Amino acid sequence: MKFSKFLTLALAGVMAFYIAGCGSGATETKSGGNALSGTITASGSSALLPLAKDAANDFKAKYADVSITLNGGGSGTGLKQVSEGSVNIGNSDVAAETKLSKEKAAELVDHKVAVVTIAPVVNKKIGDVVQSLTKQQLQDIFTGKVTNWKDVGGPDLKIMLVTRPATSGTRALFAEYALDKQAEATNKSLETDDSGTLIQTIADNEGAIGYVSLSYLVNNDKVATVSIDGVAPTLENTYNGKYSVWGYEHMYTKGNPNEAIKAFIDFIMSDEYGQKLEKQGYGVTSKMKVSR
């Protein structure tokens, strides 16, 4: 009997130790942050897409059980889809109320994850001659008042506009801060919100001009940037307020995000990932010396 009682107590002690050990291991896994799982879908801004893709790759390396699907389509599309609930995140270069009704915009939560700088870009042969335009010249070109490069210091060559659709947040930013809200002339035959396609089209056509975010110009020498009033479109000039064609990159959620979505957005805005923002051509919001 004594032996049996001793054996029972010993087994109970082993079980208690085992349970305690399992509980400790589970807590470590959770606190280590690797237990996160879920599905994240996002669409919208083509200017924000490269950043979102890069961040998703890094985030997936930490949280392999989170599935992330990203698409472009323009800021208007992203805002419409997040408002309708067909995606979790609507990526946008502009504030929601510029693309949605006041009521629908009020349902969304704004997360300003970065700063985007929009640069005028031209074919490199034009760029060799026309390195800067006044703001008025730029406006005259994009509103269709000036149609030949010779009128702004370039060769006798017809200007070819490569434009963006009405849903484009990049177009909205450019229209507001470069064109002073004047209506941009459209070229339906050369209209795209795919920034890669836009750059290639300009590279292939000597008289072409368009605009693109700096993120698409990192390690890309196919086209030439154009200064505005002698001020180059750089992050430094954006930070100090000298270059005015910029905006915030927004990630909108419908209401407060769930755990996985919040973790992804927080990761993009973290100091850890912030070191990679500038390398990709985006600005860090905390470095801005001006605001809007």
C-alpha positions in Angstrom: 0.0 0.0 0.0 2.8 2.4 1.0 4.6 1.7 -2.3 1.4 2.2 -4.3 0.8 5.5 -2.5 4.4 6.6 -3.2 4.1 5.7 -6.9 0.8 7.6 -7.2 2.4 10.7 -5.7 5.5 10.4 -8.0 3.3 10.1 -11.1 1.3 13.1 -10.1 4.5 15.1 -9.7 5.7 14.1 -13.1 2.4 15.1 -14.7 2.4 18.4 -12.9 5.9 19.1 -14.2 4.9 18.1 -17.7 1.8 20.3 -17.8 3.8 23.2 -16.4 6.4 22.7 -19.1 3.9 22.6 -21.9 2.2 25.7 -20.6 5.5 27.5 -20.6 6.4 26.5 -24.1 3.0 27.7 -25.5 3.5 31.1 -23.8 6.9 31.5 -25.4 5.5 30.7 -28.9 2.8 33.3 -28.5 5.1 36.0 -27.1 7.6 35.3 -29.8 5.0 36.6 -32.3 5.1 33.6 -34.6 1.6 32.3 -33.9 -0.1 35.0 -35.9 -2.3 33.7 -38.8 -5.0 35.0 -41.1 -5.6 36.4 -44.6 -4.9 39.9 -45.8 -6.2 41.3 -49.1 -5.3 44.8 -50.4 -5.8 46.8 -53.6 -5.4 50.3 -54.9 -2.5 52.7 -55.4 0.1 51.6 -58.0 2.5 54.1 -56.3 2.2 52.2 -53.0 2.3 48.7 -54.5 6.1 48.2 -54.6 6.3 49.1 -50.9 3.4 46.9 -50.0 4.9 43.9 -51.8 8.3 44.4 -50.2 6.8 44.7 -46.7 4.7 41.7 -47.3 7.7 39.6 -48.2 9.5 40.7 -45.0 6.3 40.2 -42.9 5.7 36.7 -44.3 9.3 35.8 -43.2 8.2 36.5 -39.7 4.7 35.2 -39.9 4.5 32.4 -42.4 0.9 31.5 -41.5 -0.4 34.9 -42.7 -1.6 34.9 -46.4 -1.3 38.3 -48.2 -2.7 39.1 -51.6 -1.9 42.5 -53.1 -3.3 44.2 -56.3 -3.0 47.6 -57.9 -5.9 49.2 -59.9 -5.6 52.8 -58.7 -6.5 54.6 -55.5 -10.1 55.0 -56.4 -10.5 51.2 -57.0 -8.8 50.4 -53.7 -11.0 52.8 -51.7 -14.2 51.5 -53.4 -13.3 47.9 -52.7 -12.3 48.4 -49.0 -15.6 50.4 -48.6 -17.6 47.5 -50.1 -15.7 45.0 -48.0 -14.2 43.1 -50.9 -10.6 43.8 -49.6 -9.3 44.3 -46.1 -7.0 47.3 -47.1 -7.5 50.1 -49.6 -4.2 51.6 -50.6 -4.5 55.2 -51.7 -2.3 58.2 -52.6 -5.2 60.6 -51.6 -7.6 61.0 -48.7 -10.7 58.8 -48.9 -13.2 61.7 -49.0 -11.7 62.7 -52.4 -12.9 59.5 -54.0 -15.9 58.4 -51.8 -19.0 60.0 -50.4 -18.7 61.7 -47.0 -20.7 58.9 -45.4 -18.6 56.0 -46.9 -15.3 57.8 -46.1 -16.3 58.2 -42.5 -16.5 54.4 -42.2 -12.8 54.0 -43.0 -9.8 54.3 -40.7 -6.8 56.0 -42.1 -3.2 54.7 -41.6 -0.6 57.1 -43.1 2.3 54.7 -43.7 4.7 56.8 -45.9 5.2 59.8 -48.1 5.2 59.6 -51.8 6.9 62.1 -54.2 5.6 62.4 -57.7 8.2 63.3 -60.4 7.6 64.5 -64.0 9.5 62.1 -66.3 10.5 62.4 -70.0 12.3 60.4 -72.6 16.0 60.5 -72.0 16.7 62.4 -75.3 14.4 65.1 -74.2 15.9 65.0 -70.7 19.3 65.8 -72.1 18.0 69.1 -73.3 15.0 69.9 -71.0 16.2 69.4 -67.5 13.8 71.8 -65.7 10.4 73.3 -66.5 8.7 76.2 -64.8 5.5 75.3 -63.1 3.6 77.3 -65.7 5.3 75.4 -68.5 4.5 72.1 -66.9 0.9 73.2 -66.6 0.7 74.3 -70.2 2.1 70.9 -71.3 -0.3 68.8 -69.3 -3.4 70.9 -70.1 -2.6 70.8 -73.8 -1.8 74.4 -74.3 1.8 73.6 -75.4 2.1 70.7 -77.8 5.7 71.0 -79.1 8.9 70.8 -77.1 10.4 73.7 -79.0 8.1 76.0 -77.1 9.7 75.1 -73.8 13.4 75.0 -74.8 13.4 71.6 -76.5 13.7 70.2 -80.0 11.0 70.7 -82.7 9.1 67.6 -81.7 5.5 66.9 -80.9 4.8 66.4 -77.2 3.3 63.0 -76.4 1.3 62.8 -73.1 1.2 59.5 -71.3 -1.7 59.9 -69.0 -3.4 58.1 -66.1 -7.1 57.2 -65.6 -9.5 59.2 -63.4 -9.2 56.5 -60.7 -5.5 57.2 -60.2 -4.4 58.7 -56.9 -1.1 59.6 -58.6 -3.0 61.7 -61.1 -5.0 63.4 -58.3 -1.8 64.4 -56.5 -0.2 65.6 -59.6 -3.3 67.6 -60.6 -3.5 69.2 -57.2 0.1 70.1 -56.5 1.7 70.4 -60.0 -1.3 71.6 -62.1 -2.9 73.7 -59.3 -6.1 71.7 -59.8 -6.4 72.4 -63.6 -7.9 69.7 -65.7 -5.3 67.5 -67.3 -5.6 66.8 -71.0 -6.2 63.1 -71.6 -4.7 60.7 -74.1 -6.9 57.7 -74.1 -4.7 55.8 -76.5 -1.8 56.1 -74.0 -3.6 56.0 -70.7 -2.4 53.6 -68.0 -2.1 53.3 -64.2 0.6 50.7 -64.5 3.7 52.8 -63.7 6.0 50.2 -65.2 4.1 50.4 -68.5 4.1 54.2 -68.3 7.9 54.3 -67.9 8.5 51.9 -70.8 6.1 53.9 -73.0 8.0 57.1 -72.3 11.3 55.3 -72.8 10.2 54.1 -76.3 8.8 57.4 -77.5 11.2 60.4 -77.8 8.6 63.1 -77.3 6.8 61.5 -74.4 6.2 62.9 -70.9 4.3 61.6 -67.9 4.7 61.4 -64.1 5.5 58.6 -61.7 6.4 58.1 -58.0 10.0 58.0 -57.0 9.7 54.4 -56.0 9.5 53.4 -59.6 12.7 55.3 -60.4 15.0 53.6 -57.9 17.6 51.7 -60.0 15.7 52.7 -63.1 17.5 54.8 -65.7 15.1 54.3 -68.6 13.7 57.8 -68.3 14.8 61.2 -67.0 13.3 63.3 -64.3 12.5 66.9 -64.8 12.9 69.6 -62.1 10.1 72.1 -61.4 11.3 75.7 -61.2 14.8 74.3 -60.7 13.9 72.1 -57.8 14.6 68.4 -58.3 12.1 65.8 -57.2 14.1 64.2 -54.4 13.3 63.0 -50.9 15.5 65.7 -49.4 13.7 68.4 -51.3 10.4 66.8 -50.3 11.3 66.7 -46.6 12.4 70.3 -46.4 9.4 71.6 -48.3 11.2 72.9 -51.4 9.5 70.3 -53.7 5.7 70.5 -53.4 4.4 67.5 -55.5 4.0 65.0 -52.7 1.4 63.3 -50.6 0.8 60.7 -47.9 0.5 57.1 -48.7 -2.7 55.8 -46.9 -3.7 52.3 -46.0 -7.4 52.4 -45.2 -9.4 49.8 -43.3 -13.1 49.6 -42.8 -13.3 50.1 -39.1 -10.4 49.0 -36.8 -8.3 46.2 -38.4 -8.2 42.7 -36.9 -5.0 41.3 -35.3 -3.2 40.2 -38.5 -4.1 43.3 -40.5 -3.0 45.6 -37.7 0.2 43.7 -37.3 1.0 44.2 -41.0 0.3 47.9 -41.0 2.2 48.4 -37.7 5.1 46.5 -39.2 5.3 48.9 -42.2 5.2 51.9 -39.8 7.8 50.4 -37.5 11.4 51.7 -37.0 12.6 48.2 -38.1 11.0 48.5 -41.5 11.4 52.3 -41.7 15.0 51.8 -42.6 13.9 50.3 -45.9 11.4 52.9 -46.9 13.9 55.5 -48.2 15.9 52.9 -50.1 12.7 52.2 -52.1 12.1 55.9 -52.8 9.5 56.6 -50.2 9.6 59.2 -47.4 9.3 58.6 -43.7 6.4 60.7 -42.4 8.2 61.7 -39.2 11.0 63.4 -41.2 8.6 65.8 -42.9 9.4 69.4 -42.0 6.1 70.5 -43.6 2.7 69.0 -43.4 -0.7 69.1 -45.2 
